């Protein structure tokens, strides 16, 4: 009976030194936080053991003999809560596969691990071959897949996915950020998220971000892309440069008056992506018409009657073509007729006319006061009308007159201005006092006079 009691002790000691214990294992492994890692492992053991073995993986802690149990194929052994379900080994007790899989890896998992087998009172630790696990920060980023080009107004499904993450881990949480119109696809995959994007022209060049959050580790990663949205020409405009003057921007089909002999530069603008092909035509272009300029700029160095008419800028684009036109007409500064005045029973009545291209505006000045447009009150009434190049205006003054008061009629258009005045002189009635005229953007100057 004493021999039988000593046999297990002698047997265990002999097993520990038996050359049949072998472990095939990669000694060092590096993995990013929040991911999974699988470490291949094969082992052999003394055939004095039966086939049925309990396998264990331990994490080394200081000088402790076994450390922390992280994985076992023995369902009766308990694991720490933070470890349970994350460290996995094959459950077949007769297998020589000791591979270790770790899910939802976190930084606390860094350390040294060793393999251990046990049968009843007999056990063996493979101390000569251990696993060193190093956990680094998660640097991988999600990928954003766009199937084909983005076009304004056309919905497109975008896919954000993390191919480097593992199916066995805790599902990540996806979120999107964009200024564009979006909607989430409810049937997103475990490792991906689908977003339906309906881009607009104003979304071109804006950012779209996909963020992926791993709840098991509290780690987030994201990727941001800049949207490239194709859209047809919009907001077309023509900028008119007269000599060295500031440009006049024309946003829609309209007319423009010029002085004979001056230089004009017409610049066509169109907002589109990719940039539209711009060209200039006389009148409205036909299908096979040849442009007079194949660039955005049309130079007219010395304009005259031959340049009167319509000039059209056409923007050609794969998503649609648009055009804007400008009608040029020969203009001239105001030519003033009047004012002529007479006394009546109701007071002073004056009329003034002016011819110009484009038609001028007329206004009256009484002393320092300004009387414009169609306006009236108890002291005066102003009536103005235009037809073609002519503008006519009449003024009736009922009260407020005093001797020595100056009454002026002023005509103005984009090409110049002209004015004429009459004076109320003591005891002499009305006198024509002076006329002045000025160019565009200039102070009116020069004087002349004549009696009525």
C-alpha positions in Angstrom: 0.0 0.0 0.0 2.9 2.4 0.7 4.2 1.7 -2.8 0.9 2.6 -4.3 0.8 6.0 -2.4 4.3 6.9 -3.6 3.6 6.0 -7.2 1.7 9.2 -8.2 4.4 11.4 -6.8 7.2 9.6 -8.5 5.1 9.5 -11.7 4.5 13.3 -11.6 8.1 14.0 -11.1 9.1 11.8 -13.9 6.5 13.4 -16.2 7.9 16.8 -15.6 11.3 15.8 -16.9 10.0 13.7 -19.8 11.3 14.8 -23.1 7.8 14.1 -24.7 6.6 17.6 -23.7 6.9 19.9 -26.7 5.1 23.3 -27.6 5.1 24.9 -31.0 4.3 28.5 -30.5 5.2 32.0 -31.8 7.0 33.6 -28.9 6.0 37.3 -29.5 2.8 38.8 -30.9 1.8 42.4 -31.4 -1.9 43.4 -31.8 -3.8 46.7 -31.9 -6.3 47.5 -29.2 -10.0 46.6 -29.9 -9.0 44.0 -32.4 -8.8 40.2 -32.2 -5.7 38.0 -32.3 -5.3 34.3 -32.9 -2.0 32.6 -31.9 -1.5 29.2 -33.5 -0.2 26.6 -31.1 0.5 22.8 -31.1 1.6 20.7 -28.1 2.7 17.2 -27.3 2.9 15.5 -24.0 4.0 12.3 -22.3 1.9 9.3 -23.5 1.7 8.2 -19.9 -1.1 10.8 -19.7 -4.5 9.6 -21.0 -5.9 11.4 -24.1 -8.3 13.4 -22.1 -6.5 16.5 -20.8 -7.6 19.8 -19.3 -5.8 22.6 -21.1 -5.1 26.0 -19.6 -3.6 29.4 -20.5 -2.4 31.6 -17.7 -1.1 35.1 -17.6 2.1 35.4 -15.7 1.8 37.6 -12.6 5.0 38.4 -10.7 6.5 35.3 -9.1 3.2 33.5 -8.7 3.4 29.9 -9.8 0.4 29.9 -12.2 -0.8 33.6 -12.3 -4.2 34.4 -13.7 -6.2 31.8 -15.5 -7.5 33.3 -18.8 -8.7 30.3 -20.8 -9.5 26.6 -20.3 -11.4 23.8 -21.9 -12.6 22.7 -18.4 -16.1 24.2 -18.1 -16.1 23.8 -14.3 -13.3 26.3 -13.8 -14.2 29.9 -13.3 -12.6 32.9 -15.0 -12.5 36.6 -14.1 -15.5 38.6 -15.4 -13.3 40.9 -17.6 -11.7 37.8 -19.1 -14.7 35.5 -19.5 -15.7 35.0 -23.2 -12.7 37.0 -24.6 -9.9 34.3 -24.3 -10.8 31.2 -26.2 -9.1 27.8 -26.8 -10.4 24.6 -28.6 -12.8 22.7 -26.4 -11.8 19.2 -27.6 -9.9 17.6 -24.7 -8.3 15.0 -27.1 -6.9 17.6 -29.5 -3.3 18.7 -29.6 -4.4 22.2 -30.7 -3.6 24.8 -28.0 -4.3 27.9 -30.2 -5.3 30.9 -28.2 -7.8 33.5 -29.5 -8.3 36.8 -27.8 -11.3 39.0 -28.7 -11.7 42.8 -27.9 -8.1 43.1 -27.0 -7.3 45.9 -24.6 -4.1 47.4 -23.2 -4.5 45.4 -19.9 -4.0 42.2 -21.9 -0.3 43.0 -22.5 2.0 40.6 -20.8 3.4 37.1 -20.8 1.2 34.0 -21.2 2.1 30.3 -20.7 0.3 27.0 -21.5 -0.5 24.3 -18.9 -2.0 20.8 -19.0 -3.6 18.8 -16.2 -5.1 15.4 -15.6 -6.3 14.7 -12.1 -3.3 15.3 -9.8 -0.9 15.3 -12.7 0.0 18.5 -14.5 2.7 20.2 -16.5 3.6 23.8 -17.3 5.4 24.6 -20.6 7.7 27.1 -19.0 10.4 26.9 -21.7 8.1 28.4 -24.4 5.9 31.4 -23.4 3.9 33.9 -25.3 4.7 37.6 -25.1 1.7 39.8 -26.1 2.1 43.5 -26.8 -1.0 45.6 -27.3 -0.6 48.9 -29.1 -2.9 51.8 -29.8 -5.5 51.4 -32.6 -4.2 53.2 -35.6 -6.2 51.6 -38.4 -9.0 53.7 -39.8 -12.3 52.9 -41.4 -12.5 52.8 -45.2 -15.2 54.8 -47.0 -16.3 53.3 -50.3 -18.1 55.4 -52.9 -19.3 53.4 -55.9 -18.8 55.8 -58.8 -18.8 59.6 -59.0 -21.2 61.7 -57.0 -23.7 63.8 -59.0 -25.9 66.5 -57.7 -29.5 65.3 -57.0 -28.7 61.6 -57.5 -28.8 59.4 -54.4 -25.7 57.3 -53.8 -25.0 54.6 -51.3 -21.7 55.1 -49.4 -20.2 52.2 -47.4 -18.1 52.7 -44.3 -16.4 49.5 -43.2 -13.6 48.2 -41.0 -12.2 45.1 -42.8 -9.4 44.8 -40.2 -11.8 44.3 -37.3 -13.0 40.8 -36.4 -16.4 39.2 -36.7 -16.1 37.5 -33.3 -15.6 40.8 -31.4 -18.2 43.0 -29.9 -20.0 44.8 -32.8 -18.7 48.4 -33.3 -21.0 51.4 -33.4 -21.0 53.5 -36.6 -21.9 57.2 -36.9 -21.8 59.6 -39.8 -21.3 63.4 -40.0 -22.1 65.4 -43.1 -23.7 68.7 -44.1 -25.4 66.9 -47.1 -28.8 65.2 -47.1 -28.3 61.7 -45.8 -30.2 58.7 -44.5 -28.9 55.5 -42.8 -29.5 52.1 -44.3 -31.1 50.0 -41.5 -29.6 46.8 -42.9 -26.0 47.6 -42.2 -23.5 44.7 -41.8 -21.8 43.8 -38.6 -18.5 45.5 -39.7 -19.9 48.2 -42.0 -22.5 50.9 -42.3 -24.3 52.1 -45.4 -25.3 55.7 -45.9 -27.5 57.1 -48.7 -26.2 60.5 -49.7 -28.1 62.9 -52.0 -25.5 65.6 -52.8 -26.2 69.2 -53.8 -23.9 71.6 -55.5 -23.1 73.4 -52.2 -21.9 70.0 -50.8 -19.0 70.0 -53.2 -15.8 70.3 -51.2 -17.4 69.7 -47.8 -16.4 67.0 -45.4 -18.0 63.7 -44.7 -16.8 61.7 -41.6 -17.4 58.1 -40.6 -16.7 57.4 -36.9 -16.4 53.8 -35.5 -16.7 53.3 -31.8 -15.7 50.0 -30.1 -17.8 49.8 -26.9 -15.7 46.9 -25.4 -12.6 49.1 -25.1 -14.1 52.6 -25.4 -11.9 53.4 -28.4 -13.0 55.5 -31.4 -11.4 55.9 -34.8 -12.7 57.9 -37.8 -12.0 58.8 -41.4 -12.9 62.1 -43.1 -13.1 62.6 -46.8 -13.8 65.7 -48.9 -16.8 65.3 -51.2 -16.3 65.7 -54.9 -19.8 66.5 -56.3 -20.3 66.9 -60.0 -23.0 69.5 -61.0 -24.1 71.3 -64.1 -23.4 75.0 -64.7 -25.3 77.4 -62.4 -25.2 81.1 -61.4 -24.0 82.1 -64.8 -22.9 85.8 -65.1 -21.2 88.2 -67.5 -18.8 90.7 -66.1 -18.3 93.8 -68.3 -15.0 95.8 -68.0 -14.9 99.3 -69.6 -11.3 100.3 -70.0 -9.7 100.3 -66.5 -13.0 100.7 -64.7 -14.5 98.3 -62.1 -16.4 95.3 -63.6 -20.2 95.4 -63.8 -21.6 91.9 -63.1 -24.7 90.9 -65.1 -26.5 87.8 -63.7 -29.2 87.4 -66.3 -30.0 88.1 -69.9 -30.1 91.9 -70.2 -28.8 94.9 -72.2 -25.8 97.1 -71.9 -25.1 100.5 -73.5 -21.7 101.5 -74.6 -20.0 104.6 -76.0 -18.6 104.4 -79.5 -14.9 103.9 -79.6 -14.4 102.6 -76.1 -12.9 99.2 -75.3 -14.9 96.4 -73.7 -13.9 93.1 -72.1 -16.6 90.5 -71.5 -15.9 87.8 -68.9 -18.2 84.8 -68.7 -18.5 83.0 -65.3 -20.2 79.7 -64.6 -20.2 77.7 -61.4 -19.9 74.0 -62.2 -17.9 70.9 -61.4 -15.9 69.9 -63.3 -15.4 73.3 -64.9 -17.6 73.9 -67.9 -16.3 74.6 -71.4 -17.0 78.3 -72.1 -17.4 79.9 -75.5 -18.9 83.1 -77.0 -21.3 83.4 -79.9 -23.0 86.3 -81.8 -26.8 85.9 -81.2 -28.1 82.6 -79.9 -25.9 79.7 -81.0 -27.1 77.0 -83.3 -26.1 73.3 -83.1 -23.1 73.7 -85.4 -22.3 77.4 -85.0 -18.6 78.3 -84.7 -17.9 80.4 -81.6 -16.2 83.8 -81.9 -14.2 83.0 -78.8 -13.5 79.6 -77.2 -12.4 81.1 -73.9 -14.3 82.8 -71.0 -13.0 86.2 -72.2 -14.3 88.2 -75.2 -12.2 91.2 -76.1 -13.9 94.1 -78.0 -11.1 96.7 -78.4 -13.1 99.4 -80.2 -16.8 99.1 -80.2 -19.1 100.8 -82.6 -22.4 100.2 -84.5 -21.1 96.9 -85.8 -21.0 95.5 -82.3 -24.6 96.3 -81.5 -26.7 93.2 -80.9 -26.6 90.1 -78.8 -23.6 88.3 -77.5 -24.1 84.8 -75.9 -21.9 82.9 -73.5 -22.5 79.1 -73.6 -21.3 76.8 -70.8 -21.1 73.1 -72.1 -21.0 70.4 -69.4 -21.5 66.6 -69.3 -24.5 67.2 -67.0 -26.1 69.9 -69.0 -25.4 73.1 -70.9 -26.5 76.6 -70.0 -26.1 80.1 -71.5 -26.4 83.8 -70.7 -26.7 86.7 -73.1 -25.9 90.3 -73.2 -27.4 92.8 -75.7 -25.1 95.7 -76.6 -26.4 99.0 -77.8 -24.7 102.2 -78.9 -25.3 104.9 -76.2 -24.7 108.6 -75.8 -24.9 111.0 -72.9 -28.0 113.1 -72.2 -29.0 116.0 -74.5 -31.1 118.5 -72.4 -34.0 120.6 -73.8 -35.2 123.1 -71.2 -36.2 123.9 -68.7 -38.8 126.3 -70.0 -41.1 128.0 -67.4 -44.2 130.2 -67.4 -46.4 131.9 -64.8 -50.0 130.8 -64.5 -53.0 131.4 -62.2 -51.9 128.4 -60.0 -48.2 129.4 -59.8 -45.1 128.5 -61.8 -45.2 125.8 -64.5 -42.0 124.3 -65.9 -41.1 121.5 -68.4 -37.9 119.8 -69.2 -37.0 117.0 -71.7 -33.8 115.0 -72.4 -32.8 112.5 -75.1 -30.1 109.8 -74.4 -29.2 106.1 -74.8 -30.1 104.6 -72.5 -33.0 106.8 -71.6 -32.0 109.3 -68.9 -33.5 110.0 -65.6 -34.7 113.6 -64.8 -35.0 115.4 -61.5 -35.6 118.9 -60.3 -33.8 120.9 -57.8 -35.4 123.9 -56.1 -32.7 125.7 -54.2 -31.1 123.0 -52.0 -34.1 120.8 -52.1 -34.4 117.7 -54.5 -37.7 116.9 -56.3 -37.6 113.5 -58.1 -39.9 111.2 -60.0 -43.6 111.4 -59.8 -44.2 113.2 -56.6 -46.5 115.8 -55.3 -47.6 117.7 -52.2 -49.4 121.0 -51.3 -46.5 123.1 -52.6 -45.5 121.3 -55.8 -46.3 118.5 -58.3 -43.7 116.6 -60.4 -44.8 114.3 -63.3 -42.2 112.3 -65.4 -42.5 109.8 -68.2 -40.2 108.0 -70.7 -40.6 106.7 -74.2 -37.8 105.3 -76.2 -34.7 107.5 -75.7 -36.8 110.5 -74.5 -37.7 111.4 -70.9 -40.1 114.2 -70.1 -40.8 115.9 -66.8 -43.1 118.7 -65.7 -43.1 120.7 -62.5 -45.9 122.8 -61.0 -44.9 125.1 -58.1 -47.8 126.5 -56.1 -46.0 128.1 -53.2 -42.7 128.4 -51.5 -41.2 130.7 -54.2 -38.9 133.5 -53.3 -36.8 135.9 -55.4 -33.2 134.8 -56.0 -34.2 131.1 -55.8 -32.5 128.7 -58.3 -34.5 126.1 -60.2 -32.6 123.3 -62.0 -33.5 120.4 -64.3 -30.9 117.5 -64.2 -30.6 114.6 -66.7 -28.4 111.6 -66.1 -27.5 108.2 -67.5 -24.5 105.9 -67.4 -22.6 107.9 -70.0 -22.9 111.4 -68.5 -25.1 114.1 -67.0 -26.3 117.6 -68.0 -28.3 120.2 -66.1 -29.8 123.7 -66.7 -31.1 126.3 -64.3 -33.3 129.3 -64.1 -33.2 132.0 -61.5 -35.9 134.1 -59.9 -34.4 137.6 -59.8 -35.9 140.5 -57.8 -38.3 142.5 -60.1 -37.2 140.7 -63.3 -39.1 137.4 -63.2 -37.3 134.3 -64.6 -33.9 134.3 -66.2 -32.0 131.4 -67.7 -28.9 131.3 -65.6 -26.5 128.4 -66.6 -26.1 124.9 -68.0 -23.6 122.3 -66.9 -22.7 118.8 -68.1 -20.3 116.1 -66.9 -19.0 112.7 -68.0 -19.5 109.4 -66.3 -18.1 109.5 -62.8 -17.0 113.1 -63.1 -17.9 116.2 -61.2 -20.2 118.4 -63.3 -18.4 121.5 -64.5 -18.4 124.2 -67.1 -21.1 126.9 -67.4 -23.1 128.9 -69.8 -26.2 131.1 -69.7 -29.0 132.6 -71.6 -32.3 134.4 -71.1 -35.7 132.9 -71.3 
